[in-house]
């Protein structure tokens, strides 16, 4: 066996891609009314956004302890080891639960080689880290080599995104320092980011058209070498917005390699329909 890569559904990796790279995905819980679902298994992001547009407010819960333990136990006898890469611990308790499960299993099985890593990211930013780790695992890289790459990618990824309505982040308790953006948002679009795993405000932009221009400007200010990197693009029921942003990157920056995916149900529950994001490598 090679090193096994495990993640949670907040990584927003398409199922076909995860299967092709033998990535184990453990789902978060999404609740709509009295119904409980598993992200990506029993509810899709499309269904979630339809319900949110009807006025329903979803809630989420971290990946259940038992689901994590069941997956980790599969790799107890894997001599090459396994790595769990989780959603930022500032956004969810799942990473801490995974670490607890790993420590408990290590006491029972002293030779158990499982590492847990806090991605300090979310959505396909987390997914890009996971995917690169899985590619390295398939190439036969050692656990230590893969961990070194993961840490490098965590330190060098930047996130910029915008939401249609900050109310979703407020309801979910994920708004943090971005609470400064609340109030007086008529025709104002917030630009937000992740800083060491925490949700942070960047600035307010008046009008959606200016959001695209400002995102490109921020990309130029904060990134570099766009022709030689893969840029992540994701959205919550906003394919036209991502298509426009991608076109501007191609035309103005010469970018040609992209990783695109919809934002899944767990992240989408907090960000809301209309959200779109770019994830890129920081400049030197």
C-alpha positions in Angstrom: 0.0 0.0 0.0 1.0 3.6 -0.5 0.4 6.4 2.0 -3.4 6.8 2.3 -4.8 10.3 2.1 -8.0 11.1 4.0 -10.0 14.3 4.2 -13.4 15.7 5.1 -16.1 16.8 2.7 -15.3 20.5 3.3 -12.5 20.0 0.8 -15.2 20.0 -2.0 -13.4 17.4 -4.1 -15.6 16.0 -6.9 -16.4 12.3 -6.1 -14.9 11.1 -9.4 -11.6 12.9 -8.7 -11.4 11.5 -5.2 -12.1 8.0 -6.4 -9.4 8.3 -9.2 -6.8 9.4 -6.6 -8.0 6.9 -3.9 -8.8 9.7 -1.5 -11.1 8.8 1.5 -13.7 11.5 2.2 -15.5 11.7 5.5 -18.7 13.7 5.4 -19.9 16.6 7.5 -23.5 16.6 8.7 -26.0 19.1 7.2 -29.4 19.7 8.7 -32.4 21.1 7.0 -35.3 21.4 9.4 -35.7 18.1 11.1 -33.9 16.2 8.4 -30.2 15.2 8.8 -28.0 14.6 5.8 -24.3 13.7 5.0 -22.6 16.2 2.8 -22.0 14.8 -0.7 -23.6 11.5 0.2 -27.2 12.1 0.9 -27.5 15.8 0.0 -26.0 17.7 -3.0 -25.0 21.3 -3.1 -27.6 21.9 -5.8 -30.4 20.6 -3.6 -29.1 22.7 -0.7 -29.1 26.0 -2.7 -32.6 25.4 -4.0 -33.8 24.9 -0.4 -31.9 28.0 0.8 -33.5 30.1 -2.0 -36.9 29.0 -0.6 -36.0 30.5 2.7 -34.7 27.4 4.6 -31.7 27.9 6.9 -29.4 24.9 7.1 -27.2 24.0 10.0 -24.1 21.9 10.0 -22.4 19.6 12.5 -18.8 18.4 12.4 -17.9 15.0 11.1 -19.1 12.4 13.6 -16.5 10.7 15.8 -17.6 7.3 14.8 -17.3 8.0 11.1 -13.7 9.2 11.6 -12.8 6.3 13.8 -14.2 3.8 11.3 -12.2 5.2 8.5 -9.0 5.5 10.5 -9.3 1.9 11.6 -9.1 0.8 8.0 -5.5 1.9 7.8 -4.1 0.6 11.1 -2.1 -2.1 9.3 -0.9 0.2 6.5 2.9 0.2 7.0 3.2 3.2 4.7 0.9 5.2 6.9 -2.0 7.6 6.3 -2.5 11.4 6.5 -5.8 13.2 7.4 -6.1 16.7 6.1 -9.0 18.6 7.6 -10.9 21.9 7.4 -9.4 24.8 9.3 -9.7 24.2 13.0 -10.9 27.8 13.4 -13.9 27.0 11.3 -14.8 23.5 12.7 -13.9 21.1 15.5 -13.5 18.3 13.1 -9.7 18.5 13.0 -9.5 18.3 16.8 -11.8 15.3 16.8 -9.7 13.6 14.2 -6.6 14.3 16.2 -8.2 12.8 19.3 -9.3 9.7 17.4 -5.8 9.3 16.0 -4.2 9.6 19.5 -6.6 7.1 21.0 -5.9 4.5 18.2 -2.1 5.1 18.6 -2.4 4.1 22.3 -4.1 0.9 21.3 -2.0 0.2 18.3 1.5 1.6 18.9 2.6 1.0 15.3 -0.3 3.0 13.9 1.1 5.6 11.4 -1.6 8.3 11.0 -0.8 12.0 10.8 -3.4 14.7 11.2 -3.0 18.1 9.5 -4.9 21.3 9.9 -5.2 22.7 6.4 -5.9 26.2 7.7 -8.1 26.4 4.6 -11.5 25.4 3.3 -13.3 24.3 0.1 -11.1 23.6 -2.9 -8.2 25.4 -1.2 -8.2 22.5 1.2 -9.0 20.2 -1.8 -6.0 21.4 -3.7 -3.7 20.5 -0.8 -5.3 17.1 -0.5 -5.1 16.4 -4.2 -1.4 17.2 -4.4 -0.8 15.0 -1.4 -2.7 12.1 -3.1 -0.7 12.6 -6.3 2.5 12.3 -4.4 1.3 9.2 -2.6 0.6 7.6 -6.0 4.1 8.4 -7.0 5.4 6.4 -4.1 6.6 9.4 -2.0 7.1 8.8 1.7 4.9 10.0 4.5 7.5 12.6 5.5 7.9 13.9 1.9 4.2 14.3 1.6 3.9 16.1 4.9 6.6 18.5 3.9 4.7 19.3 0.7 1.4 19.7 2.6 3.0 22.2 5.0 4.5 24.2 2.1 1.2 24.4 0.3 -0.7 25.5 3.4 1.8 28.3 4.0 1.7 29.5 0.4 -2.0 29.5 -0.5 -4.1 32.6 -0.5 -7.9 32.9 -0.5 -10.1 35.7 -1.8 -13.9 35.4 -2.0 -17.1 37.3 -2.0 -20.6 36.4 -0.8 -24.0 37.7 -1.9 -25.3 38.0 1.7 -23.2 38.1 4.9 -26.3 37.0 6.8 -25.5 33.3 6.2 -22.0 33.7 7.7 -23.5 35.5 10.6 -26.2 32.9 11.3 -23.5 30.2 11.2 -21.3 32.0 13.7 -18.4 32.0 11.2 -18.1 35.7 10.6 -15.4 36.6 13.1 -13.6 39.8 12.2 -15.7 40.1 9.1 -18.5 41.3 11.4 -17.1 44.8 10.7 -18.8 44.5 7.3 -22.3 44.1 8.7 -24.6 47.1 8.3 -25.0 49.5 5.5 -24.5 47.0 2.8 -26.8 48.4 0.1 -25.1 47.6 -3.2 -21.9 46.9 -1.3 -20.1 43.6 -1.9 -17.7 42.3 0.7 -14.4 40.8 -0.2 -13.1 38.3 2.4 -10.3 35.9 2.8 -8.7 33.3 5.1 -5.7 34.4 7.2 -4.1 31.5 9.1 -7.3 29.6 8.9 -9.5 32.5 10.2 -12.2 34.4 8.2 -11.0 38.0 7.7 -12.4 41.0 5.9 -10.4 42.5 3.0 -12.5 45.4 1.9 -15.9 46.5 0.7 -16.6 47.1 -3.0 -19.5 49.1 -4.4 -21.4 47.1 -7.1 -20.9 43.6 -8.4 -19.1 44.7 -11.6 -16.3 46.3 -9.5 -15.9 43.1 -7.5 -14.4 41.3 -10.5 -12.0 44.1 -11.3 -10.9 44.3 -7.6 -10.4 40.5 -7.4 -8.1 40.6 -10.4 -6.2 43.6 -8.8 -5.8 41.6 -5.6 -4.6 38.6 -7.5 -1.9 40.8 -9.1 -1.0 42.3 -5.8 -0.8 39.1 -3.8 0.2 36.4 -6.3 2.7 35.9 -9.1 3.8 33.5 -11.8 0.3 32.9 -13.0 1.3 31.1 -16.1 2.9 28.4 -14.0 0.5 27.7 -11.3 -3.0 26.2 -10.9 -5.6 28.6 -9.7 -8.6 27.3 -7.8 -12.0 28.6 -8.7 -15.2 27.6 -6.8 -18.7 28.8 -6.5 -22.1 28.3 -4.8 -24.6 28.4 -7.6 -22.7 31.1 -9.4 -21.2 29.5 -12.5 -21.5 32.7 -14.6 -19.4 34.7 -12.1 -16.6 32.1 -12.1 -16.6 32.0 -15.9 -16.3 35.7 -16.0 -13.5 35.8 -13.4 -11.7 33.0 -15.2 -11.9 34.8 -18.5 -10.3 37.9 -17.0 -7.5 35.8 -15.5 -6.8 34.2 -18.9 -6.8 37.5 -20.8 -4.9 39.7 -18.3 -2.6 37.3 -16.5 -2.0 34.5 -19.0 -3.3 32.0 -16.5 -4.3 28.7 -18.2 -4.3 26.0 -15.5 -7.4 26.0 -13.2 -9.0 23.7 -10.7 -12.7 24.3 -10.7 -15.4 22.8 -8.5 -18.8 23.7 -6.9 -18.8 24.6 -3.3 -20.3 21.7 -1.4 -23.2 21.6 1.0 -21.3 22.2 4.3 -19.3 25.2 3.2 -22.3 26.4 1.1 -24.5 26.3 4.2 -22.4 29.1 5.7 -21.4 31.1 2.6 -24.8 31.0 0.8 -25.8 31.0 -2.8 -23.9 33.5 -5.0 -20.6 33.0 -3.3 -17.5 32.6 -5.5 -13.8 32.3 -4.6 -10.3 32.2 -6.0 -7.4 30.3 -4.4 -3.9 30.9 -5.6 -0.2 30.7 -4.7 1.1 33.7 -2.9 3.8 35.9 -4.5 7.4 35.7 -3.2 
